[in-house]
Amino acid sequence: MLLNDDSILIVGAGTWGCSIAIELARNGYSNVTVLDGEEVPSSIAAGNDLNKIMEEGSQSEDDTDAAYAWNRLHALCTKAWLEDPIYKPFYHRTGYVMAASSDAAFASLLEDIKGHEDEYRHVNTAEEFQNTMPRGVLTGNFKGWRGFAKETGAGWVYARGAIVAAKRAAEKLGVRFITGKKGEVVELLFSEDTRAEISTPRKDNGLRIGLDAVKTADGTIHKAHTTILANGANADLLLDFQSQLRPTAWTLAHVKMTPSEAELYKDLPVLFNIEKGFFMEPSAETHELKICDEHPGYISPVYSSENGKILGSKPFARHQIPIESEARARNFLRETMPHLADRNFSFARICWDADTPDRMPLIDWYPHSRPGKRNFLLAVGGSGHGFKVMPAIGQVVLEFLQDRVDERTRRALKWRPETAVNRNWWDVQDRWGAEGKVMDFGDVKEWTSIGESRDE
């Protein structure tokens, strides 16, 4: 039984780590420490962003376990984005316009709204798309686009603001954040029994092992009653997930707007073509408009020296994007806002998340723990939609810690290496865009040089 003054260590101060920290602090846990190698939020985290798409949802008792658990997360996060004083200020309920260009992608969109058609208005012509926003915003010809608009129950969240707000609220309640080298976890330290020396974990050989501590880059050993691994795409660098996690990256760029343009673009619905890209209104602080080119993602494969097979994908930080990504983003602008298509980008970067094979989160006690010593909880696998459910993750992790999570949720989010046997690392996982394939950063020939001199 976890007591309120037991020490709790959270590895990762990103979207989920900060959600867990504030939820623990709110519920009286007084000895919580969060470790991260970077200032909050991390430079590679997908949540370190101007904005993220949000769609409200509700729970259903009649679904499969996976659908039930996802809808439950969706319902919990919807309530928080609408009502919780920490999260509510960052949710902009502007609605959205969803679209596709090919017949197959449009059929997928129609399947997504099945049973809820009355909540959407079809949008099929250039004029209809242009009229979803104030005159002068959308000026493109929208050739081949088809979609629908949802005016309520959706919008966007100021992502970075929500993460920072959760962190600050947690700090006020006594949570300690350690960042930089002192917070960069480089090793998980395990033992096979209570008498053994702590060591790195080996491949599962049938032995039960316990997490004793974590080691940070400055050499410090941190011990705690309970440790929670919630460091997103970097989790796979610390623990053998048996191919359950695939760190996957996406690309984004910003266009600097004038104050008058920013005012025109205020309170816009999100525009998202699932094959081309999306944008949301500019930041009120910087007047930067975020554009994302849509694609199934990039990976950075790690290959076996023995047989050449892919062992995983290794994330890295870079505040540029591939030239091919820039071209896709500009093509999206030409189809939607051609008056911005040739404007210089003011910022660009890649951001990472970790895909599970079924794109469901992985929240579970580490299965190889010694009987009677459940002290290592995993909370990973955002799979490209982890930010939306940020407020819910802290609540569900609390349920695990207090041993009150319902059985259907537990089954859906469990440790499940059987789903990753002979994993196809190039699986698009129901995503669209680019050439319909996951791309390899190793094949990228040229990157942008935004803010850099090309002569350097």
Residue pairs with C-beta under 8 A, 6 or more apart in sequence:
1 403
2 8
2 29
2 225
2 226
2 401
2 402
4 28
4 29
4 30
5 30
5 31
6 29
6 31
6 225
6 226
7 31
7 33
7 223
7 224
7 225
7 226
8 24
8 29
8 31
8 32
8 33
8 224
8 225
8 226
8 227
8 228
8 401
9 33
9 34
9 35
9 214
9 222
9 224
9 226
9 227
9 228
10 17
10 20
10 21
10 32
10 33
10 34
10 35
10 227
10 228
10 230
11 17
11 35
11 36
11 185
11 214
11 227
11 228
11 229
11 230
11 231
11 238
12 34
12 35
12 36
12 229
12 230
12 231
12 232
12 234
12 235
13 21
13 34
13 35
13 36
13 40
13 41
13 42
13 167
13 177
13 179
13 183
14 36
14 40
14 41
14 42
14 45
14 47
14 48
14 163
14 230
14 231
14 232
15 41
15 45
15 46
15 47
15 159
15 163
15 232
15 382
15 386
15 387
15 390
15 393
16 230
16 232
16 379
16 380
16 382
16 386
16 390
16 393
16 394
17 34
17 36
17 228
17 230
17 231
18 34
18 40
18 41
18 163
18 166
18 167
18 170
18 390
19 166
19 390
19 391
19 392
19 393
19 394
20 228
20 230
20 379
20 393
20 394
20 397
20 398
21 32
21 34
21 166
21 167
21 170
21 175
21 177
21 394
22 86
22 166
22 167
22 169
22 170
22 173
22 175
22 394
23 394
23 395
23 397
23 398
24 32
24 170
24 175
24 394
24 398
24 401
25 32
25 169
25 170
25 173
25 174
25 175
26 173
27 398
30 174
32 170
32 174
32 175
32 176
33 175
33 176
33 177
33 178
33 222
33 224
34 170
34 175
34 176
34 177
34 178
34 183
35 178
35 179
35 183
35 184
35 185
35 214
35 216
35 222
36 42
36 177
36 178
36 179
36 183
36 184
36 231
37 179
37 180
37 181
37 183
37 184
37 185
37 217
38 179
38 180
38 184
39 179
39 180
40 163
40 164
40 167
40 177
40 179
41 47
41 48
41 160
41 163
41 164
42 48
42 232
43 317
43 319
43 349
44 233
44 234
44 315
44 316
44 317
44 350
44 351
44 352
45 232
45 351
45 352
46 232
46 250
46 351
46 352
46 353
46 382
46 384
46 386
46 387
47 159
47 160
47 163
47 386
47 387
47 390
48 159
48 160
48 163
48 351
49 159
49 160
49 252
49 290
49 351
49 387
50 158
50 159
50 160
50 254
50 280
50 283
50 288
50 290
51 92
51 156
51 157
51 158
51 159
51 280
51 281
51 283
51 290
52 156
52 157
52 159
52 387
52 388
53 96
53 154
53 156
53 270
53 272
53 278
53 280
53 388
54 81
54 91
54 154
54 155
54 156
54 157
54 388
55 96
55 150
55 153
55 154
55 388
56 74
56 78
56 81
56 82
56 153
56 154
57 71
57 74
57 75
57 77
57 78
58 71
58 74
58 75
58 78
59 68
59 71
59 72
59 74
59 75
60 67
60 68
60 71
61 68
63 71
65 408
65 409
65 411
65 412
66 358
66 360
66 412
68 408
68 409
68 412
69 360
69 408
69 409
69 411
69 412
69 413
70 360
70 412
72 392
72 409
73 361
73 389
73 392
73 393
73 396
74 388
74 389
74 392
76 389
76 391
76 392
76 395
76 396
77 388
77 389
77 390
77 391
77 392
80 87
80 88
80 391
80 392
81 87
81 88
81 90
81 91
81 157
81 391
82 88
82 91
84 391
86 162
86 165
86 166
86 169
87 157
87 162
87 165
87 166
87 390
87 391
89 161
89 165
90 157
90 158
90 159
90 161
90 162
90 165
91 155
91 156
91 157
92 155
92 156
92 157
92 158
92 267
92 281
93 152
93 153
93 154
93 155
94 154
94 155
94 156
94 267
94 268
94 269
94 270
94 281
95 149
95 150
95 151
95 152
95 153
95 154
95 155
95 269
95 270
96 149
96 150
96 154
96 155
96 269
96 270
96 271
96 272
97 123
97 129
97 132
97 147
97 148
97 149
97 150
97 269
97 270
97 271
97 272
98 109
98 147
98 148
98 149
98 150
98 272
98 273
98 274
99 109
99 123
99 129
99 142
99 145
99 146
99 147
99 148
99 271
99 272
99 273
99 274
100 106
100 108
100 109
100 145
100 146
100 147
100 273
100 274
100 275
100 432
101 144
101 145
101 146
101 273
101 275
101 276
102 144
102 275
102 432
105 274
105 275
105 432
106 146
106 147
108 274
108 430
108 432
109 147
109 148
109 274
113 119
113 120
113 148
119 150
119 152
119 153
120 148
120 149
120 150
121 148
121 149
121 150
121 151
122 146
122 147
122 148
123 129
123 132
123 146
123 147
123 148
123 149
124 145
124 146
124 147
125 142
126 140
126 141
126 142
126 143
126 145
129 138
129 140
129 142
129 145
129 147
129 336
130 137
130 138
130 139
130 142
132 138
132 149
132 269
132 271
133 268
133 269
133 271
134 264
134 268
136 264
137 264
137 265
137 268
137 337
138 271
138 336
138 337
139 337
139 338
139 339
140 334
140 335
140 336
140 337
140 338
141 335
142 335
142 336
143 335
145 273
145 335
147 273
149 269
151 269
154 269
154 270
155 269
155 270
156 270
156 280
156 281
157 387
157 388
159 387
162 390
163 390
166 390
167 177
170 177
171 177
177 183
178 216
181 216
181 217
181 218
182 216
182 217
182 218
182 220
183 216
184 216
184 217
184 218
185 214
185 215
185 216
185 231
185 238
186 215
186 216
186 217
187 200
187 214
187 215
187 238
188 200
188 201
188 211
188 214
188 215
188 229
188 238
188 239
189 198
189 199
189 200
189 211
189 212
189 213
189 214
189 215
189 221
190 198
190 199
190 200
190 201
190 209
190 210
190 211
190 212
191 197
191 198
191 199
191 209
191 210
191 212
192 207
192 208
192 209
193 370
194 210
198 212
198 213
201 209
201 239
201 240
201 368
203 240
204 240
204 242
204 368
207 368
208 368
208 369
208 370
208 371
209 368
209 369
209 370
210 369
210 370
210 373
210 375
210 376
211 227
211 366
211 369
211 375
211 376
212 223
213 221
213 222
213 223
213 224
214 221
214 222
214 227
215 221
215 222
216 222
224 375
225 375
226 375
226 376
226 377
226 401
227 375
227 376
227 377
228 377
228 378
228 379
228 397
229 235
229 238
229 239
229 376
229 377
229 378
229 379
229 380
230 379
230 380
230 393
230 397
231 238
231 380
232 352
232 353
232 354
232 380
232 382
232 386
233 245
233 247
233 248
233 315
233 352
233 353
233 354
234 247
234 315
235 241
235 245
235 354
235 378
235 380
236 245
236 247
236 312
236 313
236 354
237 314
237 315
239 366
239 378
241 362
241 380
241 417
241 420
242 417
242 420
243 312
243 417
243 420
243 421
243 423
244 356
244 357
244 362
244 381
244 415
244 416
244 417
244 419
244 420
245 312
245 354
245 355
245 356
245 362
245 380
245 381
246 299
246 312
246 313
246 354
246 355
246 356
246 423
246 425
247 299
247 300
247 312
247 313
247 314
247 315
247 352
247 353
247 354
247 355
248 297
248 298
248 299
248 313
248 352
248 353
248 354
248 355
248 384
248 438
249 297
249 298
249 299
249 300
249 315
249 350
249 351
249 352
249 441
250 292
250 295
250 297
250 298
250 350
250 351
250 353
250 384
251 292
251 293
251 295
251 298
251 321
251 322
251 325
251 329
251 348
251 349
251 350
251 351
252 290
252 291
252 292
252 321
252 348
252 349
252 351
253 290
253 291
253 292
253 321
253 325
253 326
253 329
253 345
253 347
253 348
253 448
253 450
254 288
254 289
254 290
254 291
254 345
254 346
254 347
254 348
255 288
255 289
255 291
255 340
255 343
255 344
255 345
255 346
256 286
256 287
256 288
256 289
256 343
256 344
256 346
257 265
257 282
257 287
257 288
257 289
258 287
259 287
261 282
261 287
262 282
262 284
262 287
265 281
265 282
265 289
266 281
266 282
266 284
267 281
268 280
268 281
270 278
270 279
270 280
271 278
271 279
271 336
272 278
272 294
273 294
273 332
273 335
274 294
274 432
274 433
275 294
275 432
275 433
276 293
276 294
276 328
276 331
276 332
276 335
276 433
277 291
277 292
277 293
277 294
277 328
277 329
277 332
277 433
278 291
278 292
278 294
279 289
279 290
279 291
279 292
279 332
279 336
279 337
280 289
280 290
281 289
282 288
282 289
282 290
283 290
288 346
288 347
289 340
291 329
291 332
291 333
292 329
293 325
293 328
293 329
293 331
293 332
293 433
293 434
294 328
294 332
294 431
294 432
294 433
294 434
295 325
295 328
295 431
295 433
295 434
295 439
296 428
296 429
296 431
296 432
296 433
296 434
296 436
296 437
296 438
296 439
297 355
297 384
297 431
297 438
297 439
298 322
298 350
298 438
298 439
298 440
298 441
298 444
299 313
299 425
299 438
299 439
299 440
299 441
300 313
300 314
300 315
300 316
300 440
300 441
300 442
301 310
301 312
301 313
301 425
301 440
301 442
302 310
302 311
302 312
302 313
302 314
303 309
303 310
303 311
304 310
304 311
310 425
313 425
315 352
317 349
317 350
318 349
318 350
318 447
319 347
319 348
319 349
319 450
320 348
320 349
320 350
320 447
320 448
320 449
320 450
321 329
321 348
321 349
321 350
321 447
321 448
322 441
322 444
322 446
322 447
322 448
323 444
323 445
323 446
323 447
323 448
324 444
326 345
326 348
326 448
328 433
328 434
329 345
330 341
330 342
333 340
333 341
334 341
344 450
345 448
345 450
346 450
346 451
347 450
347 451
348 448
348 450
353 382
353 383
353 384
353 386
354 380
354 381
354 382
354 383
355 381
355 383
355 384
355 429
356 362
356 381
356 383
356 419
356 420
357 419
357 420
357 423
357 427
357 429
358 416
358 419
359 383
359 384
359 385
359 429
359 430
360 381
360 383
360 412
360 413
361 379
361 380
361 381
361 382
361 383
361 386
361 389
361 393
361 413
362 378
362 379
362 380
362 381
362 413
362 414
362 415
362 416
363 377
363 378
363 379
363 380
363 393
363 396
363 397
363 400
363 413
364 377
364 378
364 400
364 410
364 413
364 414
364 415
365 374
365 376
365 377
365 378
365 400
365 415
366 376
366 377
366 378
366 415
367 415
369 375
369 376
377 397
377 400
377 401
378 415
379 393
379 397
383 429
384 431
386 393
396 405
396 409
396 413
399 405
399 406
399 409
425 438
426 437
426 438
427 438
428 436
428 437
428 438
